[in-house]
Amino acid sequence: MSRPSVRETIAAARARMAAEQAKSKTIRGGGEDERRAFISSGVPGVKKTAPPPRRQTDVEILGHVQKSIKSLIANAKGSGTMNLSSRELTEIPLEIWNMYHVDPDKVVVDFNSSGGAWYDAVDLTRLIASDNKITFIDARIQEFGALVSVDLRTNELTTLPEEFGELKRLVNLNLSYNKFAEIPQAVFKLTTLLDLQLANNQLSGCLDPAIGNLSKLESLDLSNNNLTDVPQELSQLKLIRKLNLSKNKLGRLPVSILAQMSKLLELEISDNKLGYLFSGLGEWADGEGLVMPSLVRLDARNTGIQRITDIEGALDDSSKPKIELPAVKELFLSQNNLCSLENLLFGTPKLHHLDIRANKFDSIPAGVLELSNLRNFDMASNRMEHMPTELGNLVDLTTFVWEGNPIRNVPRTTTTTEALMKLLRRRQETDGPSPVDTARVETLSVKSSHPVSPVASHATGATSHSARASAAARSPPTSARTSTTTDSAPPVKSGVVQNLNLTKKNLKELTKEDILGACSNPSIASIDFNALTSFPVALHEAAGETLTQIIIHHNKIPEFPFTLSFPYLVKLDLSDNAITTLSTIASVDSVEEIGRSNYPNLSELILTANRLTELPAWLPKAFPKLTTLVASRNKIAAIEPKSLEGLSEVDLSGNEIASLPPLLGNVRSIKSLMLDGNLFRVPRRQIMDQGTEAVMEYLRGRIPA
């Protein structure tokens, strides 16, 4: 046989290519009917819309989806966690509901296999389906009876099946950012719940009294709804530690409810329509008063409050029932209509932060001068005309904001807290208390059932020169952490110091011109509740050398601003953003160097409600003065003890921590450790209730010899 010519060889090759192309077109489906048939038979949960033109064939696409689901199921059977977040799902795929179904005709028992067999599967304990468009949950959810955590936030749910209430081990349930008009009745059957999140829904009217069934709740978030009242049954949540009722339409918050929440640590009631901070105080316990022994933070900003209590009579009448908040450290009462705090401050001996901005005070409120632990005091935009020299005796006060008051006895050139305190102390040394000052201090202290301390009053005689000199020489308390050469207070600049307030401006970006046009030399920047998708560089450019606090929560910021310098920043609040990791710089050494250079004085970092999965071990080295870390409501699954060294206050509640490492007990700097709403069951609740010291001692006892 003769060999084919070159021309014949080329012709044969072309024929083979044409045949392959024809075969490919057949697979794609030449007719519109075939294509529609494929789309209508898609995988449940995947949008049934015609895909745009692409290189992959439809058969290939279907294969990839099925392969992805199989991979998810395989991982879930091995780890106990199913993560379906951010997949544009409208429903949970059928394969997920059937993941534990076994066909008895296909069961093969082979104990020599390397894994993956039906008998190797672990129970599903965590279901994460957040950031989708899911509209309903199948009744087969009851088949996952081992679930302890379900995250369905940011979907389009309006109800839950009755079978959802059969999840008898459920501890954490997040239903925030959905479309619930009422709390599904199935939720009230989940009596094991510790953490319930229902923020940003469409709840209205009075809160369902069945909420009292959830007696084990430790954290309840009902913010950003349209609730108008709360039932007395809310008082049955005697283990509650965090209660968020902010951004509703509540008209009252009865003392009869709050007085029974002895373990409550944080109360958020801002942006409501309360006329009184504490209603029904006179009727409670025969007038004995209100005691909230564990409360650390109370936020009642912008609530329309005109008075602290609804008891008639003189505002500072000592015959009124007392309000005792012995553990409270943060009190926010700004943007209300208050002209007096009545006797409130005489029951807050540990108060660190007091915010009464934008009210109607014409003088320093009664009790302020006795707050020896006060560090931050915001009294801007009130009606105060006279600055008492006794304020200079608050030696721990590092930030005092007074702009927007018609003050006549402080020069306009005095623009920083440090300069003001020096001025007031110098006046005490040279002139002593003026008759006006003495009269005012007596007025602030009169009728109080609490004695006035020598620090707060000069009514019994001037303080000795040596004592005043000693007080003036004292510096604000610093961390035991490694100190830096940078001063903790920003340098004095000319001009009036103001605060930058750009809250709720729907900002998508922020320019240097925007900042300079709003104020000059700001000490505090509030840029919360906006739509920023990155940390504004302009903040560093316009105010990097003066800012001591940055409040920029409730935005969409994805990364921590490591590369921007804020040498005097003390507090940074980045909660409710989209930060997934702090490890955005490749080299650990670079992170530590940059952090020490750019944030040498940062002592309080708030990262609540982001998407963090871990805390890096280099954290203490990057922020040498960090003492307070709040990283609650993230997705942190494990604790690295080195990441918490040197910290004194740590809040990791509402995460996914499965166990506590015994070596955490050796981090002896920690004085307050909050871990409620996690997955671990050791230490037991009895030990957790005894406080941080008991938990740390328990962990140290588990360290191998």
Secondary structure as GFF3:
##gff-version 3
##sequence-region A 1 705
A	DSSP	alpha_helix	6	28	.	.	.	ID=ss1
A	DSSP	alpha_helix	32	40	.	.	.	ID=ss2
A	DSSP	alpha_helix	58	79	.	.	.	ID=ss3
A	DSSP	beta_strand	81	83	.	.	.	ID=ss4
A	DSSP	alpha_helix	94	97	.	.	.	ID=ss5
A	DSSP	three_ten_helix	104	106	.	.	.	ID=ss6
A	DSSP	three_ten_helix	118	120	.	.	.	ID=ss7
A	DSSP	beta_strand	126	128	.	.	.	ID=ss8
A	DSSP	three_ten_helix	139	143	.	.	.	ID=ss9
A	DSSP	beta_strand	149	151	.	.	.	ID=ss10
A	DSSP	three_ten_helix	162	166	.	.	.	ID=ss11
A	DSSP	beta_strand	172	174	.	.	.	ID=ss12
A	DSSP	three_ten_helix	185	189	.	.	.	ID=ss13
A	DSSP	beta_strand	195	197	.	.	.	ID=ss14
A	DSSP	beta_strand	204	206	.	.	.	ID=ss15
A	DSSP	three_ten_helix	209	213	.	.	.	ID=ss16
A	DSSP	beta_strand	219	221	.	.	.	ID=ss17
A	DSSP	beta_strand	226	229	.	.	.	ID=ss18
A	DSSP	three_ten_helix	232	236	.	.	.	ID=ss19
A	DSSP	beta_strand	242	244	.	.	.	ID=ss20
A	DSSP	alpha_helix	255	258	.	.	.	ID=ss21
A	DSSP	beta_strand	266	268	.	.	.	ID=ss22
A	DSSP	beta_strand	276	278	.	.	.	ID=ss23
A	DSSP	three_ten_helix	284	287	.	.	.	ID=ss24
A	DSSP	beta_strand	290	291	.	.	.	ID=ss25
A	DSSP	beta_strand	297	299	.	.	.	ID=ss26
A	DSSP	beta_strand	307	309	.	.	.	ID=ss27
A	DSSP	beta_strand	323	324	.	.	.	ID=ss28
A	DSSP	beta_strand	330	332	.	.	.	ID=ss29
A	DSSP	three_ten_helix	344	347	.	.	.	ID=ss30
A	DSSP	beta_strand	353	355	.	.	.	ID=ss31
A	DSSP	three_ten_helix	368	370	.	.	.	ID=ss32
A	DSSP	beta_strand	376	378	.	.	.	ID=ss33
A	DSSP	three_ten_helix	389	393	.	.	.	ID=ss34
A	DSSP	beta_strand	399	401	.	.	.	ID=ss35
A	DSSP	alpha_helix	417	431	.	.	.	ID=ss36
A	DSSP	alpha_helix	435	445	.	.	.	ID=ss37
A	DSSP	alpha_helix	465	473	.	.	.	ID=ss38
A	DSSP	beta_strand	500	501	.	.	.	ID=ss39
A	DSSP	alpha_helix	512	518	.	.	.	ID=ss40
A	DSSP	beta_strand	524	526	.	.	.	ID=ss41
A	DSSP	alpha_helix	537	543	.	.	.	ID=ss42
A	DSSP	beta_strand	549	551	.	.	.	ID=ss43
A	DSSP	beta_strand	571	573	.	.	.	ID=ss44
A	DSSP	alpha_helix	588	598	.	.	.	ID=ss45
A	DSSP	beta_strand	604	606	.	.	.	ID=ss46
A	DSSP	alpha_helix	619	622	.	.	.	ID=ss47
A	DSSP	beta_strand	628	630	.	.	.	ID=ss48
A	DSSP	three_ten_helix	641	644	.	.	.	ID=ss49
A	DSSP	beta_strand	649	651	.	.	.	ID=ss50
A	DSSP	three_ten_helix	662	666	.	.	.	ID=ss51
A	DSSP	beta_strand	672	674	.	.	.	ID=ss52
A	DSSP	alpha_helix	685	688	.	.	.	ID=ss53
A	DSSP	alpha_helix	692	701	.	.	.	ID=ss54
###
